[in-house]
Amino acid sequence: MKIRHLSIKSLTVTTLVVIAGFSVLLSFVSGENFFKAAREAQLLSLNRVVQVATKEIMKELHDQTYDVATTLAVKGAIPESFSNELTVESKEELSNALDDPLITGFVGAYIIELVKVRAYDLSLNLVAESHKGINGLPRNMPKEIQQAAYGRSGTERAKAVFGLWQHADKSYYSVLVPLGGIFISGYLEIVVNPVNNLMKLTEKMDSPVSIRSGINPDKFYYSPNKSVEKLLPIEYSLRTESGTPAYLLTSYENIEKLSEGVEQSVFTTILIFVVIVFIVLVISLVLFQRFLFKPMDMMLKQIKLITDGDISRDLHVEGVAEITVLANEFNKMAREVRLRENELMRLSVIDGLTQIANRRKFDEVLNREYYIGCRTGRPLSILMIDIDYFKPFNDTYGHLAGDDCLKKVALALEASVCRPTDLVARYGGEEFVIILADTPEKGELVVAEKIIKQIAAMDIPHSGSAVSGKVTVSIGGFTLLPTANHDPAYVIEEADRLLYRAKEAGRNQFELRSEL
Amino acid sequence: MRANYLSKIAVLLLLVNQLAMAEKPLAPESLDGITRVSAEDAVDLIVKTPNLIIVDSRKDIEYSKGHIQGSISLLDTNMTPDMLASHVPDKATPVLFYCNGERCLRSSRAAIRALEWGYERIYWFRGGWSEWVKKGMPISH
């Protein structure tokens, strides 16, 4: 498509619609991105919630286990039957004492799942362990606990040591406290299985939860009791002190439900944006139509009318500043064109020197008047005037004086007629002609006499004149009733011949003839 | 007018805040003539000083939930010279006071009173029970 075929209206409307379209498209893209970002933030915070809830559970587990450990370690059967030098029998006695919490239970024990109770000497070597509880645990202190407990001295040894540790594909939680309390004689380790406690995550998260082994993720300790197919898993890895995963805790969240609010707000935002874009588009188009397209259209139509010929019209347009400026400038230009046209019109019918009608005007008027006479049957008179001895006048006084003489004669001739229909014209050189429309020979005679008088009254010296010492004129006058038998040229010929006769007769006189 | 109103609210909030703070003031940093100890110092002191008397200045109910091994329960407000003397007959015997922690004033008051009554070797565990538990020190039930 060529640019000249594009209108401002189509270009503007297309541009606005494209901008609006892109804005709407962009709002959808932004909305989608915002939605994604919001979902990611939600997932991150959910992950954090799982993490915090798990840590809370582990804190409860720790407090409970610690409470059990301190209850058993300072007073009662275990510290009483413990000593660093034990016989086989007394070791058995100690083992029985260590069994006691696993058999009889005690305050708070129902909250934790006790799996083993073990006693160590001051060098952290195993002295005895409970018969009850699970079997197959290694017969030495878990390395995660040992690392923290080993090599301590002084009062540091009195502090409890605790942490998650692993054996085979299972994880356990141990709390190690000094036997005998402040007066340390050995150590007591309480081993618990945290799985039952971790199940509380379901209540805390209020959503389905699964617990898997960190070592073997295919092994489920706890599975959700309903389908989690459409739910989004939020996973948190609970790690041992050495950093290896002990449990994989997964909370299954209904992300669609969580995203509902975000989706709704994104949808509302986009909707509002689209409506605003639409309103702005409509308002823009209305404003453009009112202040640009319509005035532009009107202006173009008016300009077409003016350039098609009606130059006298002015543009009348109300629009934006540029349109108004354009219309005003166009009007200014049109006025200038009109002025120049008038001047040209005037110049084309006026004789430049004498400022009376020229030959062209004379021909036109004669033609017109002749045929008006034909139609109306009114007489037409014509006077042909020639300045006597004009060549000698020029030779004597110079051409400037000659020109001046011509001007004065023209003025005198104009002063000799008074009707608006009378036309005085310069016929050529020193010849003038007067058309007297609707004038019989009588009127012609009056004008001819007036001319002779007027010229004489001017009193322009002319030493080269053979008639008198002043400028004089000879006049040939012809009156006829225009008919179709003749034409305007006939009138001129006759007037010219009569002028010649006047000159022959001695100049400074007129020769008139009528065919009425 | 509005600024004046706002400034009044600000002052009021400040006062309320101070009142709330005043409910649980901090124990003094140190007490003259009394040795301040940490949890570790306390353990060391207990191990190395067989004749040390540990006084738990908290309420009985708090004591029964767990206390420092070997301590006696003696609420500061109930503590009379005779009552203390029944546990610590000799004024040269070292005595360690503790209560809940740095926002508990019981042990500091008890320690000051003991000093006034002529006890010579007074130790004060300012961090108290909260520091003890936080550091995983042995608990007696």
Chai-1 contact restraints between the chains, C-beta under 6 A:
chainA,res_idxA,chainB,res_idxB,connection_type,confidence,min_distance_angstrom,max_distance_angstrom,comment,restraint_id
A,T70,B,I139,contact,1.0,0.0,6.0,A-B,restraint_1
A,T71,B,H141,contact,1.0,0.0,6.0,A-B,restraint_2
A,V74,B,Q69,contact,1.0,0.0,6.0,A-B,restraint_3
A,V74,B,S140,contact,1.0,0.0,6.0,A-B,restraint_4
A,T155,B,E40,contact,1.0,0.0,6.0,A-B,restraint_5
A,T155,B,V43,contact,1.0,0.0,6.0,A-B,restraint_6
A,T155,B,D44,contact,1.0,0.0,6.0,A-B,restraint_7
A,A158,B,V43,contact,1.0,0.0,6.0,A-B,restraint_8
A,A158,B,M137,contact,1.0,0.0,6.0,A-B,restraint_9
A,A158,B,P138,contact,1.0,0.0,6.0,A-B,restraint_10
A,K159,B,K135,contact,1.0,0.0,6.0,A-B,restraint_11
A,K159,B,G136,contact,1.0,0.0,6.0,A-B,restraint_12
A,A160,B,G136,contact,1.0,0.0,6.0,A-B,restraint_13
A,P178,B,P138,contact,1.0,0.0,6.0,A-B,restraint_14
A,G181,B,Q69,contact,1.0,0.0,6.0,A-B,restraint_15
A,G181,B,P138,contact,1.0,0.0,6.0,A-B,restraint_16
A,G181,B,S140,contact,1.0,0.0,6.0,A-B,restraint_17
A,I182,B,V43,contact,1.0,0.0,6.0,A-B,restraint_18
A,I182,B,I46,contact,1.0,0.0,6.0,A-B,restraint_19
A,I182,B,Q69,contact,1.0,0.0,6.0,A-B,restraint_20
A,I182,B,P138,contact,1.0,0.0,6.0,A-B,restraint_21
